[in-house]
């Protein structure tokens, strides 16, 4: 693991970071990033609606319930209760505990124990660290460090990096190392705090990010996400270049700068640079928000 981290840190020198960071990726200045003024109350995917996630919030800003539906039928409804620095999520449809969560002073999850398996995230234990502004900076899955995340001076996730996750260097070589997913942003404020750049390598479902238990979203709306760099099976850096394809997210916000929908377009760099509208696109994800 030390060898993997050595090569990860060596590669950081190739990325320009616009604010001071300490050794953990935390900002060392006194910048305080403005918080969102809206929050998500529903996410729905598909037309007609298929996967739907509905959120209720407590008056102190913590998550109260998450209702998970498919074809308009609820398959789990999680109710969150809080006692000191412990939160428990119970599925009220089965009366079973799903998560036991340890919170820090920012009410962010430093440890999540998953009691029910893959439907609620591909991890048994997830441990996270955060910076002073509440952005996730690292995560361990089942005791193994598997991701780092760096925040820029604008309060946006500049990149997150894989550690110990297999990537293909060639058809015959599996690389157990890391790559970085680089992000760019519109100048548009992310008023509802939608987690467009959520980090799937924590093995947590995206709707768990939207509860804000796993840290803050970027301050601005994401424009692109693009993999960069790869190591071979011996953790030697063999590529310092961008992947052939990237993800582009057309801007769709309302008059309050709240994201209305998110459509991932994925294709070659050439298509993105010449005609983004020609890129292959997935079905949109739609958001309903409320004012905080």
C-alpha positions in Angstrom: 0.0 0.0 0.0 2.9 2.4 0.7 4.2 1.8 -2.8 0.8 2.6 -4.3 0.6 5.9 -2.2 4.1 6.8 -3.3 3.2 6.7 -6.9 -0.1 8.5 -6.3 1.6 11.3 -4.5 4.4 11.5 -7.2 1.7 12.0 -9.8 0.2 14.9 -7.9 3.1 17.1 -9.1 1.7 16.8 -12.6 -1.6 18.5 -11.6 -1.7 22.2 -10.9 -3.5 22.9 -7.7 -4.6 26.5 -7.2 -4.7 26.6 -3.5 -2.5 25.5 -0.7 -3.0 22.0 0.6 -1.5 20.1 3.5 -0.4 16.5 3.3 -4.0 15.2 3.4 -5.4 17.4 0.6 -7.0 19.8 3.1 -6.9 23.5 2.4 -4.5 25.3 4.7 -5.9 28.8 4.2 -8.9 30.4 5.9 -11.2 30.1 2.9 -14.8 29.3 3.8 -17.0 28.1 0.9 -20.6 29.3 0.8 -23.2 26.6 1.5 -26.1 25.7 -0.8 -29.4 27.5 -0.4 -31.5 24.6 -1.7 -31.5 20.9 -1.2 -32.7 17.8 -3.1 -36.0 16.2 -2.2 -36.4 13.9 -5.1 -34.1 12.2 -7.7 -35.8 10.2 -10.5 -34.3 8.3 -13.5 -36.0 7.1 -16.6 -39.0 8.1 -18.7 -41.4 7.2 -17.4 -40.0 7.2 -13.9 -38.3 4.0 -12.8 -35.8 4.5 -10.0 -37.0 7.3 -7.7 -35.4 8.5 -4.4 -37.3 10.8 -2.2 -35.8 12.7 0.8 -37.2 14.3 3.9 -35.0 16.5 6.0 -34.9 17.5 9.7 -35.1 21.1 10.8 -31.4 21.0 11.7 -30.4 20.0 8.1 -29.8 16.3 8.8 -31.5 13.7 6.7 -34.7 12.3 8.1 -36.0 9.7 5.6 -35.0 8.3 2.2 -37.7 6.5 0.3 -36.3 4.2 -2.5 -38.9 3.3 -5.2 -38.9 1.3 -8.4 -41.9 1.6 -10.8 -43.5 3.8 -8.1 -43.4 1.0 -5.5 -41.3 1.5 -2.4 -38.8 -1.3 -1.9 -37.1 0.4 1.1 -37.8 3.4 3.3 -34.9 4.4 5.5 -35.6 6.3 8.7 -32.6 8.0 10.3 -32.5 8.5 14.0 -29.7 10.3 15.9 -28.2 9.9 19.3 -25.1 11.9 20.1 -22.6 11.1 17.4 -24.4 8.0 16.2 -27.0 7.8 13.5 -29.0 4.7 12.7 -30.9 4.0 9.4 -33.7 1.5 9.7 -35.8 0.2 6.8 -39.3 0.8 8.1 -40.8 -1.7 5.6 -38.9 -4.6 7.2 -38.0 -3.1 10.6 -34.3 -4.0 9.9 -31.2 -1.8 10.6 -29.4 -0.9 7.4 -26.7 1.5 8.5 -25.0 2.3 11.8 -23.2 5.6 11.3 -20.6 7.4 13.4 -20.7 11.2 12.9 -18.1 13.9 13.4 -18.8 17.5 14.7 -19.8 18.5 11.2 -22.5 15.7 11.2 -20.7 13.9 8.5 -20.2 10.1 8.4 -16.7 9.1 9.5 -17.8 5.5 9.6 -20.7 3.6 8.1 -21.4 0.0 8.9 -23.6 -1.6 6.2 -25.8 -4.3 7.7 -27.7 -5.4 4.5 -25.3 -5.8 1.6 -25.2 -4.6 -2.0 -28.6 -3.1 -2.3 -27.3 -0.4 0.1 -23.7 -0.2 -1.1 -21.0 -2.6 -1.9 -19.2 -2.3 1.4 -19.3 -3.7 4.9 -17.6 -0.7 6.5 -16.9 2.7 4.9 -14.6 5.2 6.7 -14.2 8.8 5.5 -12.2 11.9 6.3 -13.1 15.5 5.5 -11.6 18.9 5.4 -12.7 21.9 7.5 -15.3 22.9 4.9 -16.9 19.4 4.9 -15.5 18.0 1.7 -14.5 14.3 1.6 -10.7 13.9 1.3 -10.2 10.2 1.7 -12.2 6.9 2.0 -11.4 3.4 3.2 -13.6 0.5 2.1 -13.5 -2.5 4.5 -10.3 -1.2 6.1 -8.4 -0.5 2.8 -7.7 3.0 1.6 -9.1 3.2 -1.9 -9.7 6.9 -2.8 -8.3 10.3 -2.2 -10.0 13.6 -3.2 -8.6 17.1 -3.8 -10.6 20.3 -3.5 -9.6 23.5 -5.4 -9.8 27.1 -4.0 -13.3 27.6 -5.6 -14.8 24.8 -3.4 -14.9 22.3 -6.3 -13.7 18.8 -6.4 -10.6 19.1 -8.7 -10.1 15.3 -8.9 -10.5 12.1 -7.0 -8.0 9.2 -7.4 -8.4 5.5 -7.2 -6.1 3.4 -5.1 -6.0 -0.4 -5.4 -8.8 -0.6 -8.0 -8.1 -2.7 -11.1 -7.8 -0.8 -14.5 -6.9 -2.2 -17.8 -3.5 -1.1 -19.1 -3.9 -3.5 -22.1 -6.1 -6.4 -22.9 -3.8 -8.8 -21.1 -2.6 -6.8 -18.2 -4.6 -5.9 -15.1 -3.3 -2.8 -13.3 -4.1 -2.9 -9.5 -3.2 0.8 -9.2 -5.0 4.1 -9.6 -6.1 6.7 -12.0 -7.4 10.2 -11.4 -10.8 11.5 -12.5 -10.3 15.2 -13.3 -13.3 17.5 -13.2 -14.1 20.9 -14.8 -17.0 23.2 -14.0 -19.3 25.9 -15.3 -19.2 29.2 -13.6 -22.7 28.4 -12.4 -23.2 28.1 -8.6 -24.5 24.7 -7.6 -27.3 26.2 -5.5 -28.9 22.9 -4.5 -25.7 21.1 -3.8 -26.2 18.3 -6.3 -23.4 15.7 -6.2 -22.7 15.5 -9.9 -19.1 14.5 -9.3 -19.9 11.8 -6.7 -17.1 9.3 -6.2 -18.3 5.8 -7.0 -15.1 4.2 -5.7 -16.3 4.6 -2.2 -18.7 1.8 -3.1 -21.6 3.9 -1.8 -24.8 4.5 -3.8 -25.2 8.0 -5.1 -28.4 8.6 -3.2 -26.3 8.3 0.0 -24.1 11.2 -1.2 -27.3 13.3 -1.7 -28.1 12.9 2.0 -24.9 15.0 2.5 -23.6 12.4 5.0 -20.6 11.8 2.8 -19.5 15.5 2.5 -20.4 18.5 0.4 -20.9 18.7 -3.3 -18.8 21.1 -5.4 -19.7 24.7 -5.2 -20.3 24.9 -9.0 -22.1 22.8 -11.5 -19.9 20.1 -13.1 -19.1 20.3 -16.8 -16.8 17.4 -17.6 -15.2 14.3 -15.9 -12.2 12.7 -17.5 -9.9 9.9 -16.4 -6.1 10.7 -16.3 -3.1 8.4 -15.8 -2.7 4.7 -15.1 -0.1 2.4 -13.5 0.9 -1.2 -14.4 0.5 -4.3 -12.3 3.7 -3.4 -10.4 2.3 0.1 -9.6 4.7 1.8 -12.1 3.3 4.8 -13.8 3.0 3.8 -17.5 0.6 6.5 -18.8 0.4 10.2 -18.0 -2.3 11.1 -20.4 -6.1 11.5 -20.6 -8.4 8.6 -21.6 -9.6 8.5 -25.2 -13.2 9.3 -24.0 -14.7 11.7 -21.5 -18.0 12.5 -19.9 -19.7 15.9 -20.6 -22.7 17.2 -18.8 -24.8 19.8 -20.6 -25.9 22.6 -18.3 -29.5 22.5 -17.2 -30.4 24.7 -14.3 -33.5 26.7 -13.3 -33.6 30.5 -12.5 -32.2 29.8 -9.0 -29.2 27.9 -10.4 -30.6 24.6 -9.1 -29.8 21.6 -11.3 -33.0 20.5 -13.0 -31.6 17.5 -14.9 -28.2 15.8 -15.4 -27.5 14.1 -18.7 -24.2 12.3 -19.1 -22.8 12.4 -22.6 -19.8 10.1 -23.1 -17.7 10.0 -26.2 -14.3 10.9 -27.7 -12.4 14.0 -27.1 -12.7 14.9 -30.7 -16.5 14.8 -30.6 -16.5 16.9 -27.4 -14.3 19.5 -28.9 -16.0 19.7 -32.2 -19.7 19.0 -31.5 -20.7 18.0 -27.9 -24.3 17.5 -29.1 -23.1 14.5 -31.2 -21.9 12.6 -28.1 -23.6 9.4 -27.0 -26.0 10.2 -24.1 -27.5 8.3 -21.2 -31.0 8.9 -19.9 -31.3 12.0 -17.9 -31.6 12.1 -14.1 -34.1 14.7 -12.8 -34.0 16.6 -9.5 -36.7 18.2 -7.4 -35.4 20.7 -4.8 -36.7 22.8 -1.9 -35.3 26.0 -0.3 -33.4 25.5 2.9 
